[in-house]
C-alpha cells in the first residue's frame, strides 16, 4: 500500500513538472508574441509617421515647390512618435533630378529621433509639371469644339485640341509646324498646312477636365499689379466691376515690360468683352473658385475687340465677332465648349504662351505635385 502511495506521489510530481514546463513554454511564447505584436504595431506606426512626413512635404510644396527644403526639426505626434521630411533636387547618389522633379525622404520614429526604438523611411520622387503641349494651342477645350452659323469669316492660325466632339466646318484651322506664328511674324503661310505637318485639329479625351491652376497664387499676382486704366485699383475684377464695365489693362505685359511678365486679370464673374477696345493680359475667368471649387463661369467675346493675350475660362467660351475684325493674339483654354459663331481671327502666340508658362511655374501656380514613384528604404540613411 505504501509503495502504491509513493508511486502515485512520484507520478503526480512528474505530471506537475511537465505542466510547469508546458506552462513556462506557453508563457515564454506569449511574452514573445506580445513583444512581436508590439514591435509590429510600432513598425506600422513608424511607417504611418513616415507617410505623414510625405504628406506634410507635398502640402508645403503646393505653394513653395522649389524653395521648400523640408521640416526644420522632428515633428511630434502626440501619443505616437515623431517624423521628419527632407526635400532636395538630387538623387541619393548626388546626381541631379530632371527639371521640376524633387525627392522627398520622410522618416518616422518611435518614440523619437533622439531615442529611436523603431525607424522606417519612405523615399518619394515627385514632379510638378503641366500636361504635355498645354501651351501649344490656339484653342484648347475640355469639352466640344463647335463652329456654327452661316458665312463665317474666321481664321484660327494655330492648332486646336478638343476632348469630346467637333462640329461645323473646321477647315480654317491651320497650322504649319515648320513656321509657328509669333506676334512679329506675318502668318500668311501658317494656314498652308503642308503635307507632313502636324494635324491642325487633335482629339484627346485625356485633357478633360481642364487643368486647374493654384488660383490663389495667381490671384495674389493680380492683387499686386496696379491697373493704370483704373486709378488705385489692381487687376482683380469683381462681379460689380464687370457690371460697371471697369476698364481692363490694354497691354499683355505688365507696365508694357516683358521682364515683368503678363498682366494677370483675375475675373470673379462671367466675362463679356465687346466693342472696339484693345485689352491685354492673361484673363482668368474663374468666378469665386477659391471659395467654391466647382464654380464654372463663361466667357463671351464679340464685336470688334482686340485681345492681346490669352483667356482661361472654367466655363464655355463663345467667339461671336462681327465683320471679321475681332482678333485674339495668344490663345484660349476652356473647361466647357468653345463655340465660334461669327467672324474674327484667333492667332497663336508662342511668345505670349512662353511668358504665361514661366509665370505659372515661377509663382507655384502649376498643379499640385504628384508622386511618380516611391519606395521604402531598407538601409535607412538618417539625414
PLY file of the C-alpha trace (Angstrom):
ply
format ascii 1.0
element vertex 383
property float x
property float y
property float z
element edge 382
property int vertex1
property int vertex2
end_header
0.00 0.00 0.00
2.83 2.37 0.91
4.57 1.55 -2.37
1.40 2.45 -4.29
1.18 5.81 -2.49
4.80 6.54 -3.26
4.28 5.70 -6.94
1.27 7.98 -7.13
3.19 10.83 -5.49
6.09 10.42 -7.91
3.69 10.37 -10.85
1.95 13.49 -9.58
5.26 15.29 -9.27
6.10 14.18 -12.79
2.83 15.50 -14.17
3.28 18.75 -12.26
6.80 19.09 -13.62
5.58 18.55 -17.18
2.80 21.07 -16.65
5.31 23.57 -15.31
7.48 23.06 -18.36
4.49 23.45 -20.72
3.28 26.48 -18.78
6.71 28.05 -18.97
6.85 27.40 -22.69
3.40 28.91 -23.14
4.36 31.90 -21.02
7.54 32.47 -22.98
5.63 32.14 -26.23
3.01 34.60 -25.00
5.70 37.07 -23.98
7.45 36.60 -27.33
4.22 37.06 -29.29
3.35 40.12 -27.23
6.76 41.61 -27.98
6.40 40.68 -31.64
2.91 42.23 -31.74
4.12 45.39 -30.03
7.11 45.58 -32.34
4.94 45.07 -35.42
2.45 47.65 -34.18
5.23 50.16 -33.58
6.66 49.40 -37.01
3.29 50.16 -38.60
3.03 53.34 -36.55
6.51 54.41 -37.68
5.53 53.73 -41.30
2.39 55.84 -40.82
4.54 58.64 -39.45
6.81 58.44 -42.50
3.72 58.71 -44.71
2.67 61.75 -42.68
6.07 63.26 -43.47
5.46 62.76 -47.21
2.01 64.33 -46.90
3.47 67.27 -44.97
6.05 67.88 -47.69
3.50 67.62 -50.52
1.23 70.10 -48.76
4.03 72.61 -48.24
5.29 72.21 -51.80
1.94 73.31 -53.24
2.88 76.91 -52.52
6.67 76.68 -52.32
7.63 73.90 -54.68
11.21 74.92 -55.44
12.11 76.54 -52.12
10.70 74.07 -49.57
13.56 72.01 -48.11
11.62 70.02 -45.51
10.93 70.13 -41.80
13.45 72.09 -39.74
13.16 69.69 -36.78
11.31 66.45 -35.96
7.54 66.89 -35.76
5.98 65.23 -32.73
2.66 63.40 -33.00
1.13 63.11 -29.55
0.87 59.53 -28.34
2.74 58.12 -31.33
6.23 59.36 -32.16
8.00 61.81 -34.46
8.54 62.30 -38.18
10.69 64.50 -40.36
10.87 65.18 -44.10
13.74 66.41 -46.23
13.32 67.64 -49.81
16.02 68.05 -52.45
16.55 68.17 -56.20
19.14 65.36 -56.20
19.14 61.58 -56.04
20.71 59.75 -53.12
23.95 59.42 -55.10
24.09 63.20 -55.53
23.13 63.24 -59.21
20.63 65.91 -60.27
16.99 65.12 -60.85
15.30 66.31 -64.07
13.83 69.81 -64.07
10.72 70.16 -61.89
11.38 66.84 -60.12
12.05 66.69 -56.36
12.97 63.92 -53.90
11.24 63.58 -50.55
12.86 61.48 -47.82
10.44 61.09 -44.90
11.29 59.18 -41.71
9.08 58.03 -38.85
10.50 57.38 -35.37
9.08 55.51 -32.37
9.20 57.04 -29.81
11.56 59.81 -31.01
14.50 60.56 -33.27
16.71 61.09 -30.21
15.94 57.60 -28.88
14.51 55.58 -31.75
13.21 52.13 -30.92
11.73 51.68 -34.39
12.57 53.68 -37.52
11.01 53.47 -41.00
11.72 55.63 -44.02
9.99 56.38 -47.34
11.63 57.94 -50.37
9.32 59.54 -52.96
10.04 61.21 -56.27
7.54 63.91 -57.20
7.06 66.21 -60.15
5.12 69.38 -60.73
4.65 69.84 -64.43
1.84 70.85 -66.72
0.45 68.41 -69.29
2.45 67.94 -72.44
1.80 70.66 -75.01
-0.59 72.57 -72.74
0.76 75.85 -74.11
0.85 74.80 -77.77
-2.72 75.51 -78.88
-4.72 78.46 -80.14
-7.93 76.73 -78.99
-7.96 74.20 -76.12
-11.30 72.84 -74.89
-12.02 70.10 -72.37
-15.46 69.66 -74.00
-16.74 70.25 -77.59
-15.25 72.36 -80.36
-18.20 73.88 -82.22
-18.27 76.08 -85.32
-21.72 77.26 -86.36
-23.60 79.95 -88.27
-23.55 80.94 -91.91
-20.98 82.85 -93.94
-18.40 82.59 -91.21
-15.36 84.76 -91.77
-12.92 83.36 -89.24
-9.36 82.13 -89.16
-7.65 80.11 -86.45
-3.95 80.46 -87.03
-2.61 77.76 -84.77
-3.55 74.30 -83.55
-6.78 73.29 -81.81
-7.49 70.42 -79.43
-10.79 69.12 -78.01
-11.83 66.37 -75.59
-15.30 65.38 -76.78
-16.72 66.08 -80.24
-16.26 68.61 -83.05
-18.99 70.15 -85.16
-19.17 72.52 -88.12
-16.54 73.45 -90.68
-13.09 73.30 -89.11
-11.22 73.76 -92.38
-9.94 77.23 -91.48
-8.00 75.89 -88.50
-4.46 75.70 -89.86
-1.01 75.10 -88.51
2.42 74.73 -90.10
4.83 73.13 -87.65
7.77 74.50 -89.59
6.67 78.08 -89.08
4.69 78.61 -85.85
3.19 82.09 -85.67
4.64 84.79 -83.45
3.48 88.38 -82.89
6.29 89.67 -85.14
5.89 87.06 -87.87
3.37 87.53 -90.71
1.12 84.48 -90.56
0.10 84.28 -94.20
1.81 80.91 -94.59
0.63 79.44 -91.28
-2.51 78.07 -92.85
-0.74 76.38 -95.73
-0.82 73.05 -93.83
1.87 71.40 -95.96
1.99 67.65 -96.25
3.78 66.17 -93.25
2.91 68.98 -90.87
1.28 68.30 -87.53
-2.51 67.91 -87.61
-4.29 71.21 -87.13
-7.06 69.68 -85.01
-6.50 66.97 -82.38
-8.96 64.83 -80.42
-7.69 63.90 -76.95
-10.21 62.84 -74.25
-7.44 62.86 -71.62
-7.43 66.69 -71.46
-10.83 66.63 -69.71
-11.38 68.00 -67.15
-9.48 71.21 -67.79
-6.32 71.51 -65.75
-6.76 73.67 -62.67
-4.07 76.06 -61.60
-3.40 77.07 -58.00
-5.74 80.02 -58.39
-4.86 81.60 -55.05
-1.27 82.09 -56.29
-2.45 83.80 -59.48
-4.97 85.91 -57.59
-2.12 87.17 -55.43
-0.27 88.27 -58.57
-3.36 90.10 -59.85
-3.73 91.77 -56.46
-0.13 93.01 -56.60
-0.47 94.62 -60.04
-1.79 98.16 -60.36
-4.01 98.88 -63.35
-3.13 102.20 -64.99
-6.55 102.30 -66.64
-8.23 102.37 -63.22
-6.61 104.63 -60.62
-5.57 102.89 -57.40
-7.04 99.58 -58.42
-5.46 96.19 -59.02
-6.21 93.51 -61.61
-8.93 91.71 -59.64
-12.36 92.21 -61.19
-15.42 91.54 -59.06
-18.91 90.93 -60.41
-19.68 94.57 -59.56
-16.63 95.73 -61.55
-17.83 93.74 -64.55
-21.30 95.20 -64.23
-19.86 98.72 -64.22
-17.51 97.86 -67.12
-14.37 98.83 -65.27
-11.58 99.12 -67.89
-9.18 96.21 -68.34
-5.43 96.51 -68.91
-4.61 97.41 -72.51
-1.31 95.53 -72.92
-0.23 91.94 -72.47
2.87 92.70 -70.42
2.52 94.36 -67.05
3.64 98.01 -67.38
4.47 97.17 -71.00
7.69 95.47 -69.89
8.28 91.82 -70.90
10.57 91.40 -67.89
7.51 91.88 -65.65
5.58 89.04 -67.20
1.93 89.30 -68.23
-0.86 91.26 -66.65
-2.87 88.73 -64.64
-6.53 89.70 -64.93
-8.47 87.74 -62.31
-12.18 87.78 -63.20
-14.64 86.76 -60.48
-17.73 86.57 -62.67
-18.87 85.77 -66.19
-16.92 87.90 -68.67
-18.31 89.53 -71.81
-15.91 91.53 -73.97
-17.17 93.61 -76.88
-16.76 96.91 -78.66
-13.62 98.17 -80.36
-11.20 98.33 -77.43
-7.80 96.72 -77.08
-7.31 94.72 -73.88
-4.37 92.64 -72.77
-3.05 90.08 -70.31
-3.82 86.60 -69.10
-7.57 86.65 -68.41
-8.54 84.12 -65.72
-12.31 83.82 -65.82
-12.76 81.63 -62.76
-15.51 83.18 -60.63
-15.17 82.62 -56.88
-13.25 79.38 -57.41
-11.22 79.84 -54.22
-14.46 79.66 -52.21
-16.42 77.34 -54.49
-14.03 74.95 -56.29
-16.78 73.66 -58.60
-17.91 77.02 -59.97
-17.68 77.47 -63.76
-18.36 80.83 -65.37
-18.47 81.59 -69.09
-16.63 83.99 -71.39
-18.10 85.70 -74.43
-16.10 87.77 -76.90
-17.88 89.80 -79.55
-17.84 92.93 -81.64
-14.53 94.21 -82.97
-12.48 93.94 -79.80
-8.78 93.07 -79.87
-7.39 90.80 -77.14
-3.65 90.98 -76.81
-3.17 87.87 -74.69
-4.91 84.67 -73.63
-8.16 83.66 -71.97
-8.55 80.83 -69.46
-12.19 80.16 -68.54
-13.64 77.45 -66.32
-16.87 77.54 -68.33
-17.75 77.91 -72.00
-16.03 80.26 -74.42
-18.00 81.92 -77.22
-16.42 83.92 -80.02
-19.04 85.96 -81.85
-17.20 88.59 -83.87
-18.58 90.95 -86.41
-17.19 91.88 -89.77
-14.05 89.81 -89.32
-12.40 92.50 -87.19
-12.29 90.61 -83.90
-8.77 89.41 -83.07
-7.25 87.33 -80.29
-3.47 87.05 -80.25
-2.45 84.41 -77.74
-4.85 81.53 -77.20
-7.93 80.23 -75.41
-8.43 77.47 -72.81
-11.99 76.48 -71.87
-13.35 74.00 -69.37
-16.63 73.91 -71.35
-17.36 74.12 -75.05
-15.61 76.51 -77.39
-18.20 77.96 -79.77
-17.16 80.01 -82.78
-20.21 81.78 -84.21
-19.10 84.76 -86.23
-16.06 86.38 -87.75
-12.63 87.03 -86.32
-9.11 85.71 -86.02
-7.53 83.68 -83.25
-3.77 83.77 -83.71
-1.50 81.62 -81.59
1.49 83.37 -79.98
4.43 81.30 -78.78
5.97 84.38 -77.14
2.92 85.02 -75.00
2.46 81.33 -74.15
6.08 81.05 -73.03
5.59 84.09 -70.80
2.46 82.53 -69.27
4.21 79.20 -68.72
7.06 80.97 -66.92
4.56 82.84 -64.74
2.77 79.61 -63.80
5.98 77.85 -62.82
7.58 80.79 -61.01
4.53 81.55 -58.87
3.86 77.94 -57.93
0.52 78.07 -59.71
1.11 74.80 -61.55
-0.96 71.84 -60.35
-0.12 70.23 -57.04
3.00 68.00 -57.10
2.31 64.39 -57.99
4.17 61.30 -56.75
5.68 59.44 -59.71
7.49 56.75 -57.68
8.12 55.78 -54.10
9.83 53.05 -52.11
10.66 52.17 -48.54
14.35 52.47 -47.74
15.64 49.34 -46.06
19.11 50.80 -45.48
17.88 53.85 -43.64
20.01 56.93 -44.00
19.22 59.42 -41.26
19.57 62.88 -42.78
0 1
1 2
2 3
3 4
4 5
5 6
6 7
7 8
8 9
9 10
10 11
11 12
12 13
13 14
14 15
15 16
16 17
17 18
18 19
19 20
20 21
21 22
22 23
23 24
24 25
25 26
26 27
27 28
28 29
29 30
30 31
31 32
32 33
33 34
34 35
35 36
36 37
37 38
38 39
39 40
40 41
41 42
42 43
43 44
44 45
45 46
46 47
47 48
48 49
49 50
50 51
51 52
52 53
53 54
54 55
55 56
56 57
57 58
58 59
59 60
60 61
61 62
62 63
63 64
64 65
65 66
66 67
67 68
68 69
69 70
70 71
71 72
72 73
73 74
74 75
75 76
76 77
77 78
78 79
79 80
80 81
81 82
82 83
83 84
84 85
85 86
86 87
87 88
88 89
89 90
90 91
91 92
92 93
93 94
94 95
95 96
96 97
97 98
98 99
99 100
100 101
101 102
102 103
103 104
104 105
105 106
106 107
107 108
108 109
109 110
110 111
111 112
112 113
113 114
114 115
115 116
116 117
117 118
118 119
119 120
120 121
121 122
122 123
123 124
124 125
125 126
126 127
127 128
128 129
129 130
130 131
131 132
132 133
133 134
134 135
135 136
136 137
137 138
138 139
139 140
140 141
141 142
142 143
143 144
144 145
145 146
146 147
147 148
148 149
149 150
150 151
151 152
152 153
153 154
154 155
155 156
156 157
157 158
158 159
159 160
160 161
161 162
162 163
163 164
164 165
165 166
166 167
167 168
168 169
169 170
170 171
171 172
172 173
173 174
174 175
175 176
176 177
177 178
178 179
179 180
180 181
181 182
182 183
183 184
184 185
185 186
186 187
187 188
188 189
189 190
190 191
191 192
192 193
193 194
194 195
195 196
196 197
197 198
198 199
199 200
200 201
201 202
202 203
203 204
204 205
205 206
206 207
207 208
208 209
209 210
210 211
211 212
212 213
213 214
214 215
215 216
216 217
217 218
218 219
219 220
220 221
221 222
222 223
223 224
224 225
225 226
226 227
227 228
228 229
229 230
230 231
231 232
232 233
233 234
234 235
235 236
236 237
237 238
238 239
239 240
240 241
241 242
242 243
243 244
244 245
245 246
246 247
247 248
248 249
249 250
250 251
251 252
252 253
253 254
254 255
255 256
256 257
257 258
258 259
259 260
260 261
261 262
262 263
263 264
264 265
265 266
266 267
267 268
268 269
269 270
270 271
271 272
272 273
273 274
274 275
275 276
276 277
277 278
278 279
279 280
280 281
281 282
282 283
283 284
284 285
285 286
286 287
287 288
288 289
289 290
290 291
291 292
292 293
293 294
294 295
295 296
296 297
297 298
298 299
299 300
300 301
301 302
302 303
303 304
304 305
305 306
306 307
307 308
308 309
309 310
310 311
311 312
312 313
313 314
314 315
315 316
316 317
317 318
318 319
319 320
320 321
321 322
322 323
323 324
324 325
325 326
326 327
327 328
328 329
329 330
330 331
331 332
332 333
333 334
334 335
335 336
336 337
337 338
338 339
339 340
340 341
341 342
342 343
343 344
344 345
345 346
346 347
347 348
348 349
349 350
350 351
351 352
352 353
353 354
354 355
355 356
356 357
357 358
358 359
359 360
360 361
361 362
362 363
363 364
364 365
365 366
366 367
367 368
368 369
369 370
370 371
371 372
372 373
373 374
374 375
375 376
376 377
377 378
378 379
379 380
380 381
381 382
